[in-house]
Amino acid sequence: MDWQSIFFQDWEGIVRTIVVGILAYTTLIVFLRISGKRTLAKLNAFDLVVTVALGSTLSAILLQESVALAECAVALALLILMQFFVTYTSVRWPSFAGAMRAEPTLLVRNGKACREAMKRERITESEALGAIRASGGHHIEEVETPILESDGTLNVSLLDRQSSMLREKVKDAPDMPLT
């Protein structure tokens, strides 16, 4: 095994990485500025895929000598144009938007876990409780709306203390006839 080639091969590769890295990074920044903020927004799964693909493309040009800078620029532009097309079309046609992204899912209603929704989304009760604890709660009963968003994040809104105490009082109150 050639230990020296593991740590250093030649100066040509280092110089290429620096020059191509600066040019590819500049190209990516220019493309992102032209395309707008929406390109890097992580509002749904497709946005995340584009963000990861942009990073992967940049990595490929930096580390693979067989990939030319022009190919990298075309790949970056293609990813950004496809993202633009999908978002542009989604804004104009709700049916297309519905096909492209998942709708948010309510995981708890009235202090009780929606087991079918959790099962369908493959979220365990302990994972939901973890998100509740991360938001400052301790029990499912303290939650107003835990929602699994279309981008995969778990968004938790806690009940305020007065609403939580009122709910407990109503739950413990005896049934009284209406007069």
C-alpha positions in Angstrom: 0.0 0.0 0.0 1.3 3.4 -1.0 0.7 5.5 2.2 2.0 8.7 0.6 -0.7 8.7 -2.1 -3.4 8.4 0.6 -2.4 11.8 2.0 -0.9 13.6 -1.1 -0.9 12.7 -4.8 0.3 15.9 -6.6 -0.1 19.6 -6.7 -2.0 19.5 -10.0 -5.0 17.9 -8.3 -4.9 20.5 -5.4 -4.7 23.4 -7.8 -7.6 22.0 -9.9 -9.7 21.6 -6.8 -9.1 25.2 -5.8 -9.7 26.7 -9.2 -12.7 24.6 -10.1 -14.1 24.9 -6.6 -14.0 28.7 -6.7 -15.6 28.7 -10.2 -18.2 26.1 -9.4 -19.1 27.8 -6.1 -19.4 31.2 -7.8 -21.6 29.6 -10.5 -23.9 28.1 -7.9 -24.2 31.4 -6.0 -25.0 33.3 -9.2 -27.7 30.7 -10.2 -29.2 30.8 -6.7 -29.4 34.6 -6.7 -31.0 34.6 -10.2 -33.5 31.8 -9.2 -34.6 33.4 -5.9 -35.0 32.3 -2.3 -37.6 29.6 -3.1 -34.9 27.4 -4.7 -33.4 26.6 -1.3 -36.6 26.7 0.8 -37.3 23.3 2.4 -41.1 23.5 2.2 -41.6 19.9 1.0 -39.7 16.8 0.2 -38.9 17.9 -3.4 -37.2 21.0 -2.1 -35.0 18.9 0.2 -34.1 16.7 -2.7 -33.0 19.6 -4.8 -30.9 21.1 -2.0 -29.1 17.8 -1.5 -28.7 17.3 -5.3 -27.1 20.8 -5.6 -24.6 19.9 -2.9 -23.9 16.5 -4.4 -23.3 18.1 -7.8 -21.0 20.6 -6.3 -19.1 17.8 -4.6 -18.8 15.8 -7.8 -17.1 18.7 -9.7 -14.7 19.3 -6.8 -13.6 15.7 -6.4 -14.0 14.1 -9.8 -11.5 15.1 -12.4 -13.6 13.5 -15.1 -16.4 16.0 -14.6 -15.8 19.3 -16.4 -16.9 22.7 -15.0 -19.3 23.2 -18.0 -21.0 19.9 -17.2 -21.4 21.0 -13.6 -22.9 24.3 -14.5 -25.4 22.6 -16.8 -26.3 20.1 -14.1 -26.8 22.9 -11.5 -28.9 25.0 -14.0 -31.0 21.9 -14.8 -31.7 21.2 -11.1 -32.7 24.9 -10.5 -34.8 25.1 -13.6 -36.7 21.9 -12.7 -37.3 23.2 -9.2 -38.5 26.5 -10.8 -40.8 24.6 -13.1 -42.3 22.5 -10.3 -42.9 25.4 -8.0 -44.2 27.7 -10.8 -46.6 25.0 -11.9 -47.7 24.2 -8.3 -48.6 27.8 -7.6 -50.8 28.0 -10.8 -52.5 24.5 -10.7 -53.6 23.3 -7.3 -54.1 19.7 -8.6 -50.4 19.6 -9.7 -49.4 21.0 -6.3 -51.5 18.3 -4.6 -49.7 15.6 -6.6 -46.2 17.1 -5.8 -46.5 17.5 -2.1 -48.0 15.8 0.9 -50.6 17.5 3.0 -49.9 18.1 6.7 -51.2 15.4 9.1 -52.8 16.1 12.5 -51.4 13.5 15.0 -53.3 14.4 18.2 -56.9 15.7 18.6 -58.5 16.8 21.8 -55.6 15.4 23.9 -55.7 11.9 22.3 -53.3 10.4 19.8 -54.8 9.8 16.3 -53.5 6.3 16.0 -54.5 5.7 12.4 -52.9 8.9 11.2 -49.7 8.0 13.2 -49.7 4.5 11.7 -50.2 5.8 8.2 -47.3 8.3 8.6 -45.2 5.8 10.4 -44.8 7.9 13.5 -44.6 6.2 16.9 -46.2 7.7 20.0 -42.7 7.9 21.6 -41.5 10.0 18.6 -44.5 12.3 18.9 -43.8 12.6 22.7 -40.2 13.5 21.9 -41.4 16.3 19.7 -43.8 17.5 22.4 -40.9 17.5 25.0 -38.7 19.4 22.6 -41.4 22.0 22.4 -41.6 22.3 26.2 -44.5 19.9 26.9 -44.6 16.7 28.8 -47.8 14.9 27.9 -50.1 14.5 24.9 -52.9 16.2 26.9 -50.8 19.4 26.9 -50.9 19.6 23.1 -53.2 21.7 21.0 -52.0 20.7 17.5 -49.0 18.4 16.8 -48.8 18.3 13.0 -46.5 16.3 10.8 -45.8 19.0 8.1 -45.4 18.2 4.4 -41.6 18.6 4.7 -41.4 15.9 7.4 -41.0 18.2 10.5 -43.2 17.7 13.5 -44.7 21.1 14.5 -46.2 21.2 18.0 -48.4 23.9 19.5 -48.9 23.6 23.2 -52.1 24.6 25.1 -51.7 27.5 27.4 -51.9 26.6 31.1 -55.4 28.0 31.6 -56.8 26.0 28.7 -55.2 22.9 30.0 -56.6 23.4 33.5 -60.0 24.2 32.1 -59.9 21.0 30.1 -59.1 19.0 33.2 -61.9 20.6 35.2 -64.4 19.9 32.4 -63.2 16.3 32.1 -63.6 15.7 35.8 -67.0 17.5 36.2 -70.1 15.3 36.7 -72.6 15.2 33.9 -75.3 17.8 34.6 -78.6 18.1 32.8 -79.1 21.3 30.8 -82.1 23.4 32.0 
